[in-house]
Amino acid sequence: MRTRSLAELMPLVAPVHILILSVIVLPSIFVIWLSVTESTYGQAPTWVGLANYARVLADPAFHGALWNTVVIVVFAVHIELAVGLLVALLFASGLLLRRLLLVAVLAPYAVSEVIAVVAWRYLFDPDAGPVTLALQAIGLPILDWSFEPVHAMILIGLLTIWLHLPFTFIILYAARLAIPSDLYEAARIDGATPLQAFRRVTLPLLGPAIVVALLFRYIFAFRIFSEVWLLTGGGPARSTEVVAVYLYQEAFSYNAFGTAAATAWIMVVASLLLAAGYVFLLRRQVTSNA
Amino acid sequence: MKDKVTFDITRRGFLGTALGGAAALAAGPSFAQANTLNILSHRVHQAVLMPDGGENLLAEWKSAQDAEAAFTTFDSNPLMDRLFREASLGSTDYGVGYMVDNRPTSEIASLFEPLDSYQKDDPIEDFGDIAPGLVQGMTVDGNLIGIPVRHATQGLFYNEALLEEAGISAPPTTLEELVEQAGKLTFTSSAGTPVTGMILASDLAVFPVMFARAYGGDFITKDFELVPSPEAMEKGLDTLRGMFEAGSLPRSYATTKNDDMVTWIQQGRAAFTVLPFARNAQLNNPEQSKYPGKIKATAFPGSSSLPSGTPMAAVTEAWAMVVPKNAGDKQLAWSYIKEVSSKRVTTGMALNGNGPVRVSSYADPALIEKNPVAEVEAEVLATARGAFPPFPEAARAQATMLEEVQLAVIGRKPVKEAVAAIIERVKPLMPS
């Protein structure tokens, strides 16, 4: 086989490099530069060093937003994973009307986030929403999300789980279907109970898929914006604000591009730290169980 | 007869057809006007000029300039962001933008063309007829950077049918009466709808500022005095809190938005609200409202505790047309501004629901006949002023104030502490 020189290969790989450079690397460098300047419309950027980072990290509103984001990420992603796994196993075990149910499970992913939030806002309207009225009719407590921050956070969590469940489900379902059936047959012959088959066969083999689903969902969930912005706007009194809403306000309401850029980089680092620690632990556990 | 249809095309045939088609298009008649003026605005600015099924008020300008007006529309905040971003670029395709009057700081104003020389060389018809206060609001560092085109002056809207049902014969004339009537109107109507006395959005400074002004106070005066009377602000917030506790404001107050106010009034879920007078037609639109013709407007009342004759300064917001400094054809932009500012178009827009910036428009018989709130709007406008003056950190100051107001109204913070926090937190944001 002929070995090609670097000069011959460059034209073939250059488009990819140019694309990555232009849409990821250069904008990222620009945001880093923006984060160490103070700038707004009509004002030339002035160098401020790490002052923007210090200002954001010292802002109590940012602490609140970061805490809310972490709470939503940790709860929503894990519940979503558990439900997604359950549904995937249910489908894999054989269901009546499987194709129809598959469409039903995947449907939320086809719905625009804006439309989904508007629909949920209507359904859970604290005065006249059909779900609220139904809960009241059967004597159950309602979600008082427009007044109680905790209720608002629960509704945001439920909404984000509903919206993104198809993503987790489809990854786990595909991975489950890829597990050879003779492994289950061997487990059954060896006398394994269904629970033991799940622990010893399904879970270890689904491990890599779980890691991938978790990693992506951690990163996506950390950027949660539409659900919060359209449902509560971060209120009452910023009590449900998340980091992406904080960033949006800095950039587009206050036009403070320096602090907005610093917030963006803090977000990147925080989400990677949160995801990296978990993925490392999970991978180690999966490896030791395998 | 052939039973098989074939479609053979050669490279030569394809290229020949493509080139011939391109040549025919190039040599043929022009399908577009010679000039296009790109405009950044809110949807409402376009709608009052070119209403669906109504007269196109720009027809004469289009014909005279052989030009087309191409609107790109956004909601208020995204519109300001896009306008400022366009004006910050090396050049922009947009010739005219619409700017709200609480945004032009010195930095922002520097992005836009001073219009004094245009006005001197090619003046707008009877410029003195345009409300001087609105013109002053668009004069920054001595330069006129925008021509006022619309004002949105806040009035008190009420559902006359619900008032009658509750045995109330006339709308309130004092704030105390308003609170009392809102309390009576928190009931289940004969239609079976649970009614809340009043609906107010919690994400706009307009409402707490109106309540503070009703007691003679303010948030930030035009001279940049922060909360000139903390007592008046406390009374205003106490009143809002009392209404919330009594159920006269909905429990969802802290997440209520502007659109909710319109919907609740149209559906009969609230009896009172505060909205711009220009919303009158929308609130009474038979296609949207359950109470067409029954939603009326009056001036927002001041407190009876104020000395007799003290005028209530309602909040007004004005929009102006600006020209980015980096725009291309500025003469075309100015011709558009001149046309839209003319008496004919100003009155025409007013008939389509725009708040007219010309004093003379309110005397127009057609407007008086078509717009039942024109007279009261003109009276309110005489003493109205902006919610706060423009300064670099105004948006952050507003958000900070609203956060404290929300905490006070829903009972998570004592009113006195909330007002003290407003002063303490907003002070560092004020211009030096």
Interface residues (C-beta under 8 A of the other chain):
Chain A: T40 Y41 G42 Q43 D125 P126 D127 A128 D144 W145 S146 F147 A152 L231 T232 G233 G235 P236 A237 R238 Q249 F252 S253 Y254 N255 A256
Chain B: N77 P78 D81 F84 R85 A87 S88 T105 S106 E107 I108 A109 S110 L111 P194 S202 D203 P250 R251 S252 Y253 A254 T255 T256 K257 R269 P392 E393 A395 R396 A399 E403 E404 Q406 L407 I410 R412
